[in-house]
Amino acid sequence: MKYKVADLALASQGKLKVEWAESRMPVLTTLRERFAKEKPLAGARIAGCLHVTKETAVLVRTLRAAGAEVSWSGCNPLSTQDDVAAALAAEDTSIYAWRGLSVEEFYWCIERTLDFKPTLTLDDGADLIFTVHHKHPELAAGIKGGTEETTTGVHRLRAMGEAGKLLYPVMAVNDSETKWDFDNVYGTGQSSIDGILRSTAILLAGKNFVVAGYGHCGRGAAMRARGMGALVYVTEVDPIQALKARLEGFQVLPMDEAAKVGDIFITATGVKDVLIGRHFASMKDGAVVCNTGHYDCEINIPDLEKLAASQREIRPNNDEYRMKDGRRIYLLARGRLVNLAAAEGHPSEVMDMSFANQVMGLIRLHREGPKLEKKVYVLSKEQDREIATLKLSTLGLLIDKLTPEQIAYQSDYAAGT
Ligand code: 9W4
C-alpha cells in the first residue's frame, strides 16, 4: 500500500461520505456489478489525476472492481476532501492527495502515480498527460491511452494531436451529452442555488434573481431559482441566447438596469468584469453577489473594495462590504465558483453519468488503444445512449422503440403529404 494523505484517522468519516454518494450512483454500481464478473480492465494500471471527492471514490471503486490497479492524485489543490482521500487509502488504494498542497507537492503527487508505470491515464485538466509528455515521455510506449474530463484540457490535447505531438490516443469524455448537458444544467444549476443557500440561508421566494449569461449553467440556475419562487432576470450579450431566455419566460435586460433591481446576482458567463464599480454603485442595500463561471474574475472585486468603507466576514463564504453611503453588499465565496466553494459541486446523481463515461472510455482504450491513432477521440453516440438508457432503467423508466416501419418511413424521401 502506497499513499500520502493528510490524516488516515479521517477514513471512517470519509467512508460514510463515499457510501452516501454510492447509494445515489446507480449507473456506476450497476457497471461495477457487471464488471466485477467480466473484469474488462484486467491487467490495466490506471493513473488518475482527478478531484478527490466522494463521487470520485465511487469511480475508483468501480475501476478496481473491473480489474484495474489504480494510483491517484487530486487535480486541484483546493478540491481534495481529506476524509475521502483517507478512506481510499484505508481501502488499499494508492493515493497521493491532501488539501492545500503546494505546486511542488502537487507535481510530486502526480509523479508518484507514475511510479507503477501506468497503461492508462485519466485526467481533469491534462496535468498528468502533460507530465508524461514533458517529463516522462519514455512511459508513453506502455500507455494505451488516456481520458480527459474537461473542455479546457481537451482543447489543448486536440491542438497537440493536430501538431503530431500526442504520444497516445485520448478520449474526450466532456463531449458526451450525458456528461456536459447534465453537469452544466442540472448539476451547476442546483449546486449554485445550494451554495447561495448554505452561505446566506435567505428566502428565494419573491426575490429578484439576476442571472448573467444564459448558457447551460445560467439556464440551470435560472430554472432552479424560478422553481424556488424567485423572479428571474437574465442579462446576455448574445441575441439568440437572450431570445431563448425571453421565450422561456425570463425578463431580459442589460446589467446596468438589472443592477438597480436585483436582490441576488449570479454570474455564469466565462468573461471578466460582468459586475463592476458602476453596478455596485447602483445596487440595493443587502444585495448578494456570487459567481458560478469557471474564472473568478466575473465579479470585479477590486472595484467593490474601492467603493467599500469596511469589510467583514459575516458567515462562512459570505463577506459583507459596507459602502461609504451605508449600503451593504454581500460577496459569496470571494467570487470563486459558489457551487464548489460554498456547496459540494454536482450532486452524486449527476456525477454518476459523467463517471460512467470515464469508465466506458477507459475500457475502450484498454481494448483498442494500440489500434487507435494518436489523436483526440470522442465517445460514440451509442455509448452515450447506452449510459442514458442505463440511467433511465435505474430510475425504473421505460421508453418506446421505433418500429421497423417507422424507421423506414423516416428515411423514405418519397413519402410526403
Ligand atoms: N473544487 C474546488 C475548487 C476550488 C475551491 C473557501 C476559498 C471541480 C469539479 C468537481 O474545483 C473543484 N476553492 C475553495 S473550495 C474549492 C473546491 N475554497 C474554499 O475559500 C477557496 C471541483 C467534480 N465533482 C463534483 O462536482 C462533485 N463531485 C465531483 O467529483 C469537484 C471539485
Residues whose N, C-alpha, C, O or C-beta is under 5 A from the ligand:
A	BS01	9W4	H51 T53 E55 T56 N76 L78 S79 L340 A341 E344 G345 H346 M351
